[in-house]
Amino acid sequence: MSENNCKDTLSKVYDFLADDLDEVQKSQVINHLTDCEDCKREYAIESKISKLLTSSSQDAQFNFAAKIQSRLQSEN
């Protein structure tokens, strides 16, 4: 995969998770994630973090995200 495609895709991950992309952008992200294992892995981490943050309290979100991201990266 092209490094530019990876950077572009990863820069859109949070908007993708929040369903804030138009249909063309969504399709581009999905197509790239289908073909790129590195980005797919990063997306999986960010997706898990997003789900955990959504279920956590507002006060603890920032510290919690850093701890979870560190733990998820050490598992991979």
C-alpha positions as MATLAB code, in Angstrom:
seq = 'MSENNCKDTLSKVYDFLADDLDEVQKSQVINHLTDCEDCKREYAIESKISKLLTSSSQDAQFNFAAKIQSRLQSEN';
ca = [
       0.000    0.000    0.000;
       1.073    3.547   -0.642;
       2.218    5.430    2.435;
       0.022    8.367    1.381;
      -3.041    6.114    1.173;
      -2.283    4.794    4.651;
      -1.832    8.285    6.099;
      -5.007    9.490    4.430;
      -6.998    6.490    5.646;
      -5.699    6.667    9.215;
      -6.425   10.398    9.348;
     -10.084    9.552    8.647;
     -10.470    6.721   11.159;
     -12.119    8.773   13.909;
     -14.529   10.373   11.455;
     -15.263    6.921   10.028;
     -15.976    5.541   13.503;
     -18.240    8.516   14.223;
     -20.023    8.021   10.888;
     -19.014   11.543    9.846;
     -17.734   10.739    6.345;
     -19.635   11.041    3.103;
     -20.349    7.862    1.138;
     -17.337    8.273   -1.172;
     -14.943    8.709    1.760;
     -16.503    5.767    3.612;
     -16.028    3.597    0.564;
     -12.396    4.684    0.213;
     -11.667    3.870    3.857;
     -13.393    0.492    3.648;
     -11.573   -0.423    0.438;
      -8.217    0.534    1.898;
      -8.838   -1.338    5.152;
      -9.811   -4.401    3.151;
      -6.456   -4.398    1.356;
      -4.029   -3.100    4.004;
      -3.266   -5.262    7.036;
      -1.307   -2.514    8.834;
      -4.168   -0.036    8.610;
      -6.687   -2.739    9.462;
      -4.727   -3.447   12.647;
      -4.581    0.267   13.553;
      -8.297    0.606   12.839;
      -9.061   -2.337   15.141;
      -7.134   -0.680   17.970;
      -8.833    2.669   17.446;
     -12.223    0.986   17.201;
     -11.708   -0.807   20.518;
     -10.580    2.422   22.159;
     -13.590    4.266   20.773;
     -15.989    1.638   22.102;
     -14.348    1.658   25.516;
     -14.424    5.446   25.681;
     -18.074    5.551   24.756;
     -18.909    3.304   27.676;
     -16.642    5.071   30.173;
     -17.397    8.148   32.217;
     -16.690   11.586   30.748;
     -14.246   12.475   33.549;
     -11.921    9.540   32.910;
     -11.885    9.458   29.095;
      -8.499   11.035   28.367;
      -6.460    9.054   30.899;
      -8.374    5.893   30.145;
      -7.691    6.138   26.391;
      -3.945    6.345   26.903;
      -3.924    3.325   29.211;
      -6.118    1.232   26.933;
      -4.131    2.131   23.816;
      -0.911    1.144   25.544;
      -2.394   -2.178   26.663;
      -3.847   -2.967   23.242;
      -0.570   -2.230   21.513;
       1.329   -4.452   23.922;
      -1.101   -7.314   23.146;
      -0.356   -7.101   19.399;
];
